[in-house]
Structure formats: structure tokens, C-alpha cells
Amino acid sequence: MDAVTLSRLQFAVATYFHFLFVPLTLGLSILVAIMETKYVRTGLEEYKRMAKFWGKLFVINFAIGVVTGITLEFQFGTNWSRYSKYVGDIFGSLLAIEATVAFFLESTFIGVWIFGWNKLSPKAHAACIWIVAAASNISAYWILTANSWMQHPVGYVIRNGRAELSDFWAIVTQPYAILMFLHVLSAAYILAGFFVMGVSAYHLIRKQELSFFKRSFRMAATFTVIFALAEILVGDIHGKEMMKSQPTKAAAAESVWETTKGAPMYLFVVPDEANERNKVEILGIPKLLSWVAFGDSEGVYRGLKEWPKEERPPVAITFWSFRIMVALGMLFALISVIAWLKRKNPENSPGFLKLLIYCIPLPYIALALGWTVTEVGRQPWIVYGMMKTSDAASSVAAAQVGLSLAAFVIVYSLLGIACFYLLIKNARKGPVPIPALDR
Amino acid sequence: MLETIWFLLWGILWAVYFMLDGFDLGLGTLAPFIARNDNEKRIIYNSMGPFWDANEVWLITAGGVTFAAFPTAYAVMFSALYTPLLLLLFALIIRAVALEFRSKGESEGWRKLWDVCHFVGSFVPALLLGVAFANIFKGIPIDQEGIFHGNLLTLLNPYGLLGGILFVLLFLVHGALWLAIKAEGDLEKRAAKAASGIWLILLIVAVVFLVATWFATGLYANYLNNPILLIIPVVTVLALLATRLFINQRAFWKAWFASSLTIVGATFFGVVGLYPNLLPSSLNPAYSLTIYNSSSSPLTLKIMLGVALTFVPIVIAYQIWSYYVFRDKVTKDDLASDEAY
């Protein structure tokens, strides 16, 4: 394999791995902050225990999220130096702003929060976790703005042989960025909600710490249902934006080959990339695809054949990832509505609780698929319509990249195992028993 | 002008990173040699517990600012230093994970594993950062396209290694002093003793490095042209001497601040000598990356300057506050809490 392919694989490994940890950070920080706020308001000790228990799981997860994020920043320079040179004027500044504005805040206050239980007043301590939650979400905004710019570049001019900034405001307020932010954030909150519900379900089935986990469950169920329903709306608007700004990705996501007016939506499709058609198309609902994509049942859906082969993304990966992600999103809405209806006495539905335990991995899968659509669907471009991925890599030896890729796979696998081992161990153990808490 | 301001800011970010994470890295390197039991190890881990994460962000910001302000230099520097940078990255990853995970398992094997990771994750970055910077001072073989003609061994030249050793020693003294501040009793005494012992070796290596710099790099040219700038190395050496003086007086905070000044001074000695180069080429000075041929557009530099001048002071303010909150020694009570490392 050449250095470009290896670099792409390495970036994929680094990104998927990083994003196993980020969404829980984004969502759980808010839930822990709400728990601690309730403790400050009511003085109820159970809320403090909740903040501490869920906070511990949060911290285990947080550490890996942070350090694997550095990898992503470094890789633009090590593996994608032509890209960095060409767009650094814009892309680099967004990353630098993220570090300065948000990452410092997050990292400083997480330290104060972890070690400061007995050093700060309860109010000040609760404020720290709110700052962590806000900072990690602000951080996501800058990173997603940077990624959105790769999907839909705006606010630049090509000058001095590179892309230079011309309108900063246009970049940070473009609808693509805002929609992507809302989409990813809702997904992250769903993931955190399912995590808390799933872990609570484990203990509720065993009748351990009933009051503690019922309270946790109830809070997570309400949190999840809001964002699971919102996500359907946000996903739809984001999809419509993608139609406008990235038509090749949209065509691949639905595996539409021929440009069609009033395109139908097939419930089951098997793309056949080699022959530029679909092997199977069954259960078609007339005009539905055009209606979903444009809000107009007579809308013209542009097919992949409008573009030369070398400008189309890999269809099968994009299509399947998109389909399964959407299906999972619908499933999350359904399950979270049921969970919300059962929020007052979840312990009476052991079958459903068991299902919730098995649901913990699903949002992780949905998020990974979402990123697959975003990144694979953008190909062959690294910056859509501006720079090809094949022109963006560093001139480093393929052997060097192969070696580092192998190292990443090994180190990350070991870290992943250690992290999930600790998460599962501590999640099963449950909260610290009451007498031991105020040692 | 904008480029020069950004160059100085770039130097400041690196200097603050070395000053803050320097004590974590140094103490992590020293830990296996100074801690005699699990309790002492835990004091060491907890002495950096609330700080290391925020300290590390200075590195990320320094990297981010290189990307934003000097994208060409970022691209060339990071791809040329591919292997050492990824080693640095892996080391920092296992250090962070070691800090966070060690206390969350009880078995001796689990803790030993993370102790080893923490040592490697502290020593390797200290060494590699020194090697990298010494090579930047010296210049590396890059052609007019910014393509690196060398390998890891090119970077492990005598001057590069000397830089690595210098960094390790600077951080060791700095870390030992931090431990003297945070520990009590016997461990405090041993930490102080280690600091003064290593200080002597540091002094010798620092002198050798200053002499070697004359022969291996062009750093002194700026100083010969503007002798007033010599105040930087002079202050650095005075700070190094003051560090020893304060150690003898058992004024460890003062000694730590003097050691901080030494680290900042040493960084600026290099950065000012480098100006206006960011990455000199050892093949041909015309291929060197300077702040002029590798910087971002004026608009980006202006916007980023606004962001930096607004937020960096705020960052410094809340970080000082966090150091103030955890200014006391690590006590038995601290170690007993459920959150402690």
C-alpha cells in the first residue's frame, strides 16, 4: 500500500478510536453537572453519590478522549503536511482557537473538580463541572466547524498558492457547521443517556441500590428522549443541507445512480458499484426520497452518473453506513420513548431493562457510522471540491507510516481494553457504600 | 511585525509548556528512583494530579499555534520529525493513561504496569523534546520543497542528544523541587537532596551545551549583532545559580520559581537565537523556513492575535487560581479520598 492509503487508514483508526470516548464526555459531563447541581440545591446526599459514581466513570473515559485527541492534531502535520500547508491559514486557526478557548478551560477545571471535593464550597465545586461540560461542548463546536469547512469550504480565497482566510464569520456561522454541531451533539447526548440507562438497568435488574439507580435512570430517560426525538429533526435538516452542499455524498448515501425527478425511496437496496446500478431495489415508496431530500415530492434528485467515476465516493460503504445509522437513530427514538414512559418504575420491566444493557454499544456504532458517511462520503476530496485526498499527504516513506499504523493499532487496542475493563468493572461495582463516603 | 509578535508568542507557549509540564515529566522520570513504597509513589502521583492535564494543553496550544500562524513550518516540521513526534505522542498517551488508571485497580501487577508506563511516558518526552529543539536550533536537512532528507538517526546526532540530556536534567531538577514542595518529612528531604545532586550535573551539561551551541549552530549570530540580547543567557545562568542557593536555604518555592526562570530563559535563548528562522535548513540557508516565508495571511494572524490576547491572560489567571487551590502539601487525608490517584 502507498503512503496515502496507509495515512488514511491511520487517520481512520485514530478518529474512530478518539470518537469512542468523546461523545460520552460531551453527554455525561452534563448529566453529572445536573446531578451535582441537584445536590447543591436539595442537599440530598444521594445526588452527591450519583455525581461521584457517574463522575468516576466520566473521568476514566475522559483521560483517553483527551490524549487521543492530540493524535489527531499531530497527524495533520505528520501525515497530511500538503493539506496543512494548503489550508493551514484557515484550518489551523480553528484548531488553535479550540485549544486556547476551550481545551485549557476543560483540562484545568476537570483537575480542580476531581481533586477539589474538599477544597471548594459545594457551589464552586458544582460550577467546575459545569465549566468542564460547557468547555467540552464549545470544544466540539470548533472541531466540527473545522470539519465542516472540509465538507463545505466557505470564507476563503485562493491566493499565494493556498487557501487564505477572507471571511472568518462566514466559516464559524455557516449552516453546515451549526447543523453538524447539533447533529453530533444530540448523538453524543443519546449515547450518554443510553450509557446511564444501561448501567442503571444492570443494577436495577439485580435490585441493587434501587433508589440510586431509579433516580439515575429517570434523569437519563428524560434527557435521552429529548435528544433522540430532536435528532430526527436535526438529522433531516442536516441531510437537506448535505443535498445542497455535497450532492455526490447525498447520491452515494441513498445509492441513486440516475438523476430522477420525484425519486422514490426503496426500503431495501443493494448497491452494485461495478455496474453502476442497484442489484436489488424493493419496497419503493413513490416520490418519498425527493420529498425527504427537498421537502418537495417533485424535486430532482441528482444521480451518481452525473459525475465522472473518479469524483464519486465509494458507494457501498457510504450507503450502508448511512442506512444503518438512520435505522439506529429511529430505534433510539422508539426505545427512549418507551424508557421515558417507564421512567417512574423501571424495575418492574426486567425484560426491557435487559434490552437496555444490550443497547449500550448501539449509539457508539451509530456515531462511528455517521463519521463514516461524513468522511468516506466526502471522498475523493479532502476539502470538498477544492483539494483531493491523494494530493494532501506528506512525502514520508510508506514503510514509516506502516510502522506507525501498526503501533497505533497495538497501543490503541491495549488502551481500549484497559479502559473498557475499568469502565465495566467500576460500573458493575456500583457507587461507594454510604458509610465509606465521608472518610 | 505581526509575524514577529507571533514568533514571540510561539516561543512563550513552548516556554510555558516546558516550565509547567517540565516538572511532571521530570518527577515522572525521577519517581522510580526516589519512591520507596506505594505510599510515596501515590504522593508523587497526587502532587501532579490536579495539574498535569492542563499543563499538557500548553503543548497542544503550541502545536496548534504553529499550525495556525506558521502552517508551512508546521507541515514541514511535523512531517520531517515524523518518527520522534509519534514516539512523543505515544509516550504522552501512556503517561496520561497511567496517571488516570493506576489508582483504579488494586493489584500490585496493575500498579507496576502503570508505574513503568508513567516512567517511560515521562522520560521519553523530556528526551525527545530536547532532541527535537536542539535539531531545530542546529537546522535539519530539508530541501526547497520542505522535504526531509534524513531519518531518525540524523536527528540523534551528538548535539541533538546533548539537547535531550539537557532537557531531562532541567526537568529532573524542576520535578524534584516540585516534590520537595509537595511532600513531607523524609521524602521531602530526599527530593531536596536529589535536586541539589542533579543540579550539579545540570550545571556542567548546561555549560557544555552553551559551548557546543557555538560550534554546532548559528544561534549566537543574533547575540553578537545585538549584545543587549545577551541578557537572556545571563539571566538564565543567574537563575540556575539562584536555584541552588534557594535549595540550600530550603526555600523550595523560590527554588522552583528560579528553576522555572531557568527553563523559560533556556527556551528563549534558543528562540531568540533562531529568529527569524523557524526551521533552518542544514542543506542550504536559502531553504530555511522563516517567519516570513511560512506564516499565515495577515488576516488570520490578526484574528488569532485577538483571540490569543483575550484568552491567554484568562487562561493564565484561572490556572494560577487552580495552583492556589492546591497549594498545600499532599496529606494523608488527600490520599484517603476516593478520587485520589
Interface residues (C-beta under 8 A of the other chain):
Chain A: K52 K56 V59 I60 F62 A63 I64 V66 V67 T68 G69 I70 T71 E73 F74 F76 G77 T78 N79 S81 R82 S84 K85 V87 G88 D89 I90 F91 G92 S93 L95 A96 I97 E98 A99 T100 V101 F103 F104 L105 S107 T108 F109 I110 G111 V112 I114 F115 G116 W117 N118 K119 L120 R159 N160 R162 E164 L165 S166 F168 S394 S395 V396 Q400 S404 A407 V411 L415 A418 C419 L422 K425 N426 V432 A436 L437 R439
Chain B: N46 G49 P50 F51 W52 D53 A54 E56 V57 L59 I60 T61 G63 G64 V65 F67 A68 A69 P71 T72 Y74 A75 V76 M77 F78 S79 L81 Y82 T83 L85 L86 L89 F90 L92 I93 I94 A96 V97 L99 E100 F101 K104 G105 E145 G146 I147 S296 S297 L299 T300 I303 M304 V307 A308 F311 V312 V315 Y318 Q319 S322 V325 F326 D333 D334 A336 S337 D338 E339 A340
